[in-house]
Amino acid sequence: MDLDDKHEFARAGKIPAQAKTLWHGRFTGGPSESLLAYTVSLPYDQRMWRDDIIGSKAHVRGLARVGLLSDGERDSILEALDDVGIEMETGLFIFVDSDEDIHTAIERRVTELAPAGGKLHTGRSRNDQVATDLRLWCKRELRDVALRLVEMQEALLEQALEAGDAYLPGYTHLQRAQPVLLSHHLMAHGWSLGRDVSRLLDTIARLDVSPLGAGALAGSSLPLDPVGNAADLGFAKAFDNSLDAVSDRDFVAEAVFDLAMVGIHLARIGEEWVLWTSGEFGFARLDDGYATGSSMLPQKKNPDIAELARGKSGRLIGNLSGLLATLKGLPMAYNRDLQEDKEPLFDSVEQVTLAVAALTGMIATATFDTERMQAAADEETMAATDLAEYLVRGGMPFREAHAVVGAHVQACLAGAGSLADLVAADPLLGADGAALVRPGVGVSMRSSRGAAGPAARAEQVESYREMLRVEALSISEFLVGS
């Protein structure tokens, strides 16, 4: 039976219960088909096969170090694990009916290949085995997500640098507020992604603890070497409390939260690009390779990537809320409920990975209609705050200045004249104030630290590049010994 057939059997409740389980000694009969169908996790946890083999090799070497395996037994089991890895990599591994999870499948195959394979599980429970595998998987996959986010940050920076002095309206409440450089707007998203990278790396640092050697819940009477195993596996340290080691899924919840937060940031980007590429805005154009058409409407060019990034954020939030509900109120130590940690984690990693890759390509290949952007940003009322600040520089309290300029804006909107003419006729503002209403002037006025104008941009670009440098260095540190 191949894996697809097994999955279909599982969903139909038809898995034969003919082979021995890892726990058959306590029972007089085999498990029911419905039990196996309901509890099987192989269809999704098989993606941890590399981590299970890595963890098993470290466990075998640890058993040999403390004398629980001879050198010959160690070598034969390690060779069998290598062979299983090759079978997995090449698709030659054959699953059988009793393989309820990837851990069972690998151990079963090792015992077939090596006479000493029955000693593989010495001093180990699936509880600490699964926890170890999952932490190894998270270290690798979360690091990969972080790397992909850095690539997206770099794509945003490249577009920002290419944008030069182009500007567009900045919005609050989706209403035009003040002009901002396009480069400033693009880098704003890069800074939020930087926080995502930082969160992911913090999560990796906290999960960098080996549970191997904790056993089912209480450790072992055997002379195991958890510290040596931790070092062998590239973990920063070994567990301190066996109960906590096998029951802790904080790191999964953290990871799924981090990924949900990434999804929220991607959804915000998606929403903007849906707007920007619409005929009503017309600020950006998508490359044909990153847009879709309509089956009925020949003229359509749809921003499906942006829309899906917006839509899938709900899925990521659902994964988080579902996981937290599962973890709530579980007693120490391991409970089968914890099997439910993997699907939301795996799904969130997969969806974020796909989204980041697609959005990065979409952004990197897009073009901007900077003339249309600037025309929208040159609307006269966009200079209102600059006019108020002009009065403030002359000594007027801001609230009074706000009222003066607000009255001119109201008169302009009522048809009393252009804002520039109304300002020029005001002795408090005059020609100097009217000059602030001219196209392109407003964005140049944004000069404070981190502001949206040209004067502050150079410093921001340097800070942004430093952020990328620190991220790359931090990510590379997790590559050492992994």
C-alpha positions as semicolon CSV with decimal commas, in nm:
position;residue;x (nm);y (nm);z (nm)
1;M;0,000;0,000;0,000
2;D;0,153;0,335;-0,100
3;L;0,115;0,646;0,110
4;D;-0,173;0,793;-0,092
5;D;-0,367;0,469;-0,060
6;K;-0,289;0,459;0,310
7;H;-0,420;0,810;0,353
8;E;-0,740;0,724;0,170
9;F;-0,776;0,410;0,384
10;A;-0,724;0,619;0,696
11;R;-0,995;0,864;0,601
12;A;-1,231;0,577;0,524
13;G;-1,149;0,394;0,846
14;K;-1,019;0,088;0,662
15;I;-0,657;0,048;0,772
16;P;-0,597;-0,324;0,837
17;A;-0,464;-0,399;1,185
18;Q;-0,247;-0,694;1,096
19;A;0,107;-0,596;1,199
20;K;0,246;-0,552;1,549
21;T;0,241;-0,207;1,701
22;L;0,518;-0,061;1,915
23;W;0,295;-0,123;2,216
24;H;0,146;-0,464;2,132
25;G;0,290;-0,643;2,438
26;R;0,036;-0,495;2,678
27;F;-0,264;-0,598;2,465
28;T;-0,422;-0,933;2,381
29;G;-0,557;-0,817;2,048
30;G;-0,467;-0,574;1,771
31;P;-0,599;-0,220;1,735
32;S;-0,927;-0,163;1,558
33;E;-0,940;-0,018;1,211
34;S;-1,126;0,287;1,335
35;L;-0,864;0,355;1,603
36;L;-0,584;0,344;1,349
37;A;-0,779;0,552;1,101
38;Y;-0,841;0,821;1,363
39;T;-0,495;0,830;1,518
40;V;-0,271;0,791;1,211
41;S;-0,042;1,090;1,153
42;L;0,184;0,951;0,882
43;P;0,021;1,142;0,595
44;Y;0,153;1,470;0,737
45;D;0,435;1,390;0,982
46;Q;0,634;1,206;0,716
47;R;0,788;1,542;0,626
48;M;0,998;1,505;0,942
49;W;1,178;1,195;0,816
50;R;1,513;1,372;0,785
51;D;1,485;1,503;1,138
52;D;1,387;1,163;1,273
53;I;1,691;1,002;1,113
54;I;1,921;1,279;1,240
55;G;1,778;1,244;1,591
56;S;1,800;0,866;1,581
57;K;2,165;0,877;1,474
58;A;2,251;1,104;1,765
59;H;2,062;0,873;2,001
60;V;2,252;0,570;1,870
61;R;2,587;0,743;1,908
62;G;2,486;0,844;2,261
63;L;2,393;0,486;2,351
64;A;2,732;0,371;2,229
65;R;2,913;0,639;2,429
66;V;2,761;0,511;2,754
67;G;2,814;0,144;2,669
68;L;2,456;0,046;2,589
69;L;2,556;-0,039;2,232
70;S;2,875;-0,200;2,109
71;D;3,070;-0,028;1,834
72;G;2,951;-0,294;1,591
73;E;2,588;-0,250;1,689
74;R;2,623;0,125;1,662
75;D;2,772;0,107;1,316
76;S;2,514;-0,138;1,185
77;I;2,223;0,073;1,307
78;L;2,379;0,392;1,170
79;E;2,428;0,222;0,834
80;A;2,065;0,108;0,838
81;L;1,954;0,463;0,915
82;D;2,162;0,585;0,619
83;D;1,994;0,327;0,398
84;V;1,651;0,436;0,516
85;G;1,744;0,793;0,436
86;I;1,837;0,694;0,082
87;E;1,510;0,506;0,044
88;M;1,316;0,808;0,166
89;E;1,508;1,047;-0,059
90;T;1,460;0,836;-0,370
91;G;1,100;0,737;-0,304
92;L;1,185;0,369;-0,263
93;F;1,072;0,346;0,099
94;I;0,770;0,117;0,131
95;F;0,521;0,199;0,405
96;V;0,321;-0,079;0,565
97;D;-0,009;-0,089;0,748
98;S;0,141;-0,067;1,097
99;D;0,330;0,255;1,020
100;E;0,110;0,491;1,220
101;D;0,368;0,771;1,204
102;I;0,705;0,844;1,050
103;H;0,886;0,743;1,369
104;T;0,726;0,399;1,369
105;A;0,798;0,355;0,999
106;I;1,168;0,436;1,028
107;E;1,223;0,218;1,335
108;R;1,039;-0,069;1,171
109;R;1,256;-0,047;0,863
110;V;1,577;-0,020;1,064
111;T;1,492;-0,342;1,250
112;E;1,447;-0,510;0,913
113;L;1,787;-0,395;0,791
114;A;2,000;-0,434;1,104
115;P;1,997;-0,725;1,353
116;A;2,064;-0,476;1,633
117;G;1,782;-0,249;1,520
118;G;1,565;-0,359;1,810
119;K;1,798;-0,164;2,038
120;L;1,736;0,164;1,857
121;H;1,460;0,265;2,097
122;T;1,661;0,188;2,411
123;G;1,614;0,469;2,665
124;R;1,390;0,663;2,430
125;S;1,017;0,726;2,408
126;R;0,826;0,855;2,113
127;N;0,747;1,147;2,343
128;D;1,102;1,282;2,354
129;Q;1,167;1,153;2,002
130;V;0,881;1,352;1,851
131;A;0,966;1,663;2,052
132;T;1,327;1,641;1,931
133;D;1,228;1,590;1,569
134;L;0,986;1,881;1,578
135;R;1,243;2,117;1,724
136;L;1,496;2,016;1,459
137;W;1,233;2,071;1,190
138;C;1,140;2,412;1,329
139;K;1,503;2,526;1,347
140;R;1,552;2,451;0,980
141;E;1,217;2,563;0,842
142;L;1,181;2,884;1,044
143;R;1,533;2,980;0,943
144;D;1,434;2,923;0,581
145;V;1,129;3,147;0,623
146;A;1,354;3,415;0,772
147;L;1,588;3,392;0,474
148;R;1,297;3,430;0,234
149;L;1,174;3,734;0,422
150;V;1,517;3,891;0,388
151;E;1,496;3,833;0,013
152;M;1,163;4,016;0,013
153;Q;1,314;4,302;0,210
154;E;1,593;4,322;-0,048
155;A;1,339;4,333;-0,332
156;L;1,160;4,620;-0,159
157;L;1,488;4,805;-0,118
158;E;1,581;4,758;-0,484
159;Q;1,248;4,901;-0,594
160;A;1,285;5,183;-0,341
161;L;1,626;5,281;-0,478
162;E;1,502;5,264;-0,834
163;A;1,205;5,488;-0,747
164;G;1,434;5,784;-0,684
165;D;1,239;6,099;-0,594
166;A;0,902;5,969;-0,712
167;Y;0,626;6,034;-0,463
168;L;0,264;5,941;-0,401
169;P;-0,010;6,023;-0,154
170;G;0,032;5,887;0,193
171;Y;-0,297;5,778;0,341
172;T;-0,472;5,766;0,674
173;H;-0,820;5,612;0,687
174;L;-0,757;5,547;0,315
175;Q;-0,793;5,922;0,262
176;R;-0,513;6,126;0,106
177;A;-0,312;6,282;0,386
178;Q;0,042;6,395;0,292
179;P;0,278;6,320;0,006
180;V;0,550;6,062;0,076
181;L;0,835;5,928;-0,130
182;L;0,755;5,596;-0,297
183;S;1,087;5,469;-0,163
184;H;0,975;5,558;0,190
185;H;0,649;5,370;0,146
186;L;0,819;5,057;0,013
187;M;1,078;5,053;0,289
188;A;0,801;5,086;0,549
189;H;0,695;4,734;0,458
190;G;1,058;4,622;0,478
191;W;1,083;4,744;0,836
192;S;0,774;4,548;0,940
193;L;0,918;4,236;0,777
194;G;1,237;4,301;0,975
195;R;1,039;4,262;1,296
196;D;0,908;3,932;1,160
197;V;1,262;3,812;1,097
198;S;1,361;3,915;1,448
199;R;1,066;3,729;1,600
200;L;1,145;3,414;1,405
201;L;1,509;3,423;1,516
202;D;1,405;3,480;1,878
203;T;1,173;3,180;1,854
204;I;1,454;2,966;1,713
205;A;1,680;3,074;1,998
206;R;1,418;2,973;2,257
207;L;1,340;2,638;2,098
208;D;1,710;2,552;2,066
209;V;1,687;2,298;2,351
210;S;1,718;1,921;2,308
211;P;1,448;1,705;2,471
212;L;1,630;1,382;2,379
213;G;1,679;1,173;2,691
214;A;1,365;1,289;2,869
215;G;1,198;0,959;2,787
216;A;0,823;0,928;2,817
217;L;0,814;1,184;3,098
218;A;1,058;1,097;3,378
219;G;1,395;1,034;3,220
220;S;1,557;0,693;3,249
221;S;1,741;0,462;3,486
222;L;1,986;0,399;3,204
223;P;2,309;0,604;3,188
224;L;2,197;0,828;2,900
225;D;2,388;1,134;2,780
226;P;2,136;1,413;2,708
227;V;2,404;1,684;2,713
228;G;2,621;1,496;2,465
229;N;2,318;1,428;2,245
230;A;2,225;1,796;2,249
231;A;2,574;1,894;2,137
232;D;2,571;1,621;1,871
233;L;2,245;1,757;1,729
234;G;2,360;2,120;1,730
235;F;2,124;2,231;2,006
236;A;2,237;2,510;2,235
237;K;2,157;2,308;2,547
238;A;1,981;2,003;2,686
239;F;1,654;2,006;2,879
240;D;1,648;2,069;3,253
241;N;1,313;1,909;3,338
242;S;1,192;1,590;3,171
243;L;0,822;1,665;3,224
244;D;0,856;2,005;3,063
245;A;1,073;1,868;2,784
246;V;0,809;1,630;2,647
247;S;0,503;1,849;2,711
248;D;0,636;2,188;2,597
249;R;0,482;2,316;2,276
250;D;0,535;2,684;2,351
251;F;0,778;2,694;2,062
252;V;0,512;2,568;1,821
253;A;0,265;2,830;1,942
254;E;0,533;3,098;1,910
255;A;0,620;2,984;1,560
256;V;0,258;2,978;1,447
257;F;0,206;3,325;1,597
258;D;0,518;3,455;1,420
259;L;0,388;3,314;1,093
260;A;0,042;3,460;1,150
261;M;0,204;3,799;1,206
262;V;0,399;3,756;0,883
263;G;0,071;3,673;0,714
264;I;-0,090;3,990;0,848
265;H;0,197;4,198;0,711
266;L;0,172;4,022;0,376
267;A;-0,203;4,082;0,376
268;R;-0,143;4,453;0,422
269;I;0,093;4,452;0,125
270;G;-0,162;4,252;-0,072
271;E;-0,441;4,498;0,003
272;E;-0,231;4,791;-0,116
273;W;-0,134;4,620;-0,438
274;V;-0,493;4,525;-0,509
275;L;-0,572;4,898;-0,482
276;W;-0,260;5,023;-0,659
277;T;-0,313;4,800;-0,964
278;S;-0,682;4,890;-1,000
279;G;-0,798;5,131;-1,268
280;E;-0,915;5,370;-0,999
281;F;-0,563;5,407;-0,853
282;G;-0,344;5,301;-1,144
283;F;-0,025;5,341;-0,941
284;A;0,136;5,007;-1,035
285;R;0,137;4,748;-1,313
286;L;0,203;4,379;-1,261
287;D;0,433;4,174;-1,478
288;D;0,238;3,918;-1,681
289;G;0,416;3,638;-1,498
290;Y;0,268;3,751;-1,167
291;A;-0,093;3,819;-1,271
292;T;-0,385;3,615;-1,395
293;G;-0,663;3,670;-1,646
294;S;-1,034;3,608;-1,653
295;S;-1,208;3,309;-1,808
296;M;-1,484;3,542;-1,930
297;L;-1,352;3,900;-1,937
298;P;-1,074;3,936;-2,197
299;Q;-0,954;4,272;-2,071
300;K;-0,885;4,162;-1,714
301;K;-0,544;4,140;-1,546
302;N;-0,600;4,028;-1,191
303;P;-0,371;4,061;-0,885
304;D;-0,442;3,708;-0,758
305;I;-0,116;3,684;-0,560
306;A;-0,202;3,997;-0,366
307;E;-0,558;3,882;-0,308
308;L;-0,451;3,539;-0,183
309;A;-0,195;3,696;0,049
310;R;-0,478;3,901;0,190
311;G;-0,712;3,603;0,211
312;K;-0,475;3,344;0,354
313;S;-0,403;3,560;0,657
314;G;-0,734;3,435;0,797
315;R;-0,614;3,078;0,756
316;L;-0,295;3,157;0,945
317;I;-0,488;3,324;1,226
318;G;-0,714;3,018;1,239
319;N;-0,415;2,789;1,272
320;L;-0,297;2,991;1,570
321;S;-0,630;3,008;1,749
322;G;-0,693;2,637;1,693
323;L;-0,352;2,542;1,829
324;L;-0,389;2,760;2,138
325;A;-0,728;2,603;2,207
326;T;-0,568;2,258;2,180
327;L;-0,290;2,344;2,423
328;K;-0,520;2,508;2,677
329;G;-0,559;2,311;2,998
330;L;-0,352;2,005;2,906
331;P;-0,214;1,829;3,216
332;M;0,149;1,724;3,242
333;A;0,311;1,559;3,060
334;Y;0,248;1,418;2,713
335;N;-0,107;1,385;2,583
336;R;-0,212;1,265;2,239
337;D;-0,373;1,605;2,188
338;L;-0,022;1,724;2,107
339;Q;-0,040;1,534;1,779
340;E;-0,257;1,827;1,670
341;D;0,037;2,069;1,688
342;K;0,186;1,963;1,357
343;E;-0,078;2,027;1,094
344;P;-0,127;2,396;1,182
345;L;0,250;2,443;1,207
346;F;0,326;2,267;0,880
347;D;0,043;2,445;0,702
348;S;0,147;2,788;0,829
349;V;0,508;2,737;0,724
350;E;0,401;2,614;0,382
351;Q;0,152;2,893;0,318
352;V;0,389;3,168;0,432
353;T;0,675;3,023;0,227
354;L;0,461;3,016;-0,087
355;A;0,322;3,364;-0,023
356;V;0,661;3,527;0,039
357;A;0,809;3,375;-0,277
358;A;0,516;3,486;-0,492
359;L;0,495;3,837;-0,345
360;T;0,870;3,887;-0,373
361;G;0,855;3,808;-0,744
362;M;0,546;4,025;-0,789
363;I;0,711;4,326;-0,626
364;A;1,048;4,281;-0,794
365;T;0,898;4,271;-1,145
366;A;0,626;4,538;-1,105
367;T;0,645;4,883;-1,261
368;F;0,504;5,209;-1,127
369;D;0,312;5,489;-1,293
370;T;0,494;5,762;-1,105
371;E;0,327;6,042;-1,299
372;R;-0,014;5,924;-1,184
373;M;0,112;5,882;-0,829
374;Q;0,253;6,233;-0,823
375;A;-0,056;6,387;-0,978
376;A;-0,263;6,236;-0,696
377;A;-0,014;6,362;-0,436
378;D;-0,013;6,715;-0,582
379;E;-0,373;6,781;-0,485
380;E;-0,367;7,126;-0,322
381;T;-0,521;7,021;0,009
382;M;-0,230;6,782;0,067
383;A;-0,027;7,092;0,165
384;A;-0,256;7,175;0,458
385;T;-0,023;7,049;0,730
386;D;0,275;7,228;0,573
387;L;0,076;7,553;0,582
388;A;-0,012;7,502;0,948
389;E;0,353;7,430;1,033
390;Y;0,455;7,747;0,843
391;L;0,235;7,945;1,082
392;V;0,379;7,753;1,379
393;R;0,729;7,854;1,275
394;G;0,606;8,213;1,289
395;G;0,500;8,169;1,651
396;M;0,132;8,075;1,619
397;P;0,004;7,791;1,845
398;F;-0,063;7,480;1,640
399;R;-0,432;7,456;1,728
400;E;-0,486;7,810;1,606
401;A;-0,283;7,743;1,292
402;H;-0,487;7,428;1,232
403;A;-0,808;7,633;1,244
404;V;-0,675;7,902;1,009
405;V;-0,569;7,653;0,743
406;G;-0,883;7,442;0,794
407;A;-1,096;7,748;0,715
408;H;-0,906;7,801;0,388
409;V;-0,950;7,435;0,294
410;Q;-1,323;7,459;0,366
411;A;-1,352;7,770;0,148
412;C;-1,157;7,601;-0,132
413;L;-1,383;7,295;-0,126
414;A;-1,688;7,525;-0,124
415;G;-1,572;7,682;-0,452
416;A;-1,437;8,013;-0,321
417;G;-1,115;7,968;-0,519
418;S;-0,801;7,760;-0,537
419;L;-0,622;7,693;-0,213
420;A;-0,311;7,866;-0,349
421;D;-0,507;8,185;-0,424
422;L;-0,682;8,182;-0,086
423;V;-0,351;8,133;0,093
424;A;-0,178;8,404;-0,110
425;A;-0,453;8,650;-0,011
426;D;-0,410;8,574;0,360
427;P;-0,160;8,820;0,516
428;L;-0,054;8,553;0,763
429;L;0,054;8,322;0,479
430;G;0,097;8,526;0,162
431;A;0,328;8,431;-0,121
432;D;0,553;8,219;0,099
433;G;0,255;8,010;0,205
434;A;0,123;7,984;-0,152
435;A;0,461;7,849;-0,261
436;L;0,409;7,551;-0,031
437;V;0,106;7,446;-0,235
438;R;0,306;7,404;-0,556
439;P;0,351;7,044;-0,688
440;G;0,639;6,851;-0,538
441;V;0,708;7,099;-0,259
442;G;0,525;6,916;0,018
443;V;0,726;6,594;0,002
444;S;1,050;6,790;0,019
445;M;0,938;6,942;0,350
446;R;0,950;6,605;0,530
447;S;1,300;6,630;0,682
448;S;1,286;6,497;1,039
449;R;1,445;6,163;1,132
450;G;1,268;5,875;0,962
451;A;1,050;6,113;0,764
452;A;0,907;6,061;0,416
453;G;1,118;6,318;0,228
454;P;1,449;6,316;0,042
455;A;1,653;6,470;0,324
456;A;1,582;6,181;0,559
457;R;1,600;5,908;0,298
458;A;1,977;5,858;0,287
459;E;1,996;5,793;0,658
460;Q;1,704;5,551;0,637
461;V;1,862;5,357;0,351
462;E;2,178;5,313;0,553
463;S;1,980;5,197;0,856
464;Y;1,782;4,960;0,637
465;R;2,101;4,812;0,492
466;E;2,239;4,771;0,843
467;M;1,922;4,584;0,938
468;L;1,976;4,347;0,645
469;R;2,340;4,297;0,746
470;V;2,248;4,214;1,107
471;E;1,974;3,977;0,989
472;A;2,211;3,790;0,760
473;L;2,468;3,760;1,038
474;S;2,208;3,638;1,289
475;I;2,068;3,381;1,047
476;S;2,416;3,252;0,965
477;E;2,481;3,187;1,333
478;F;2,198;2,935;1,335
479;L;2,356;2,759;1,038
480;V;2,662;2,667;1,246
481;G;2,635;2,316;1,385
482;S;2,281;2,262;1,259
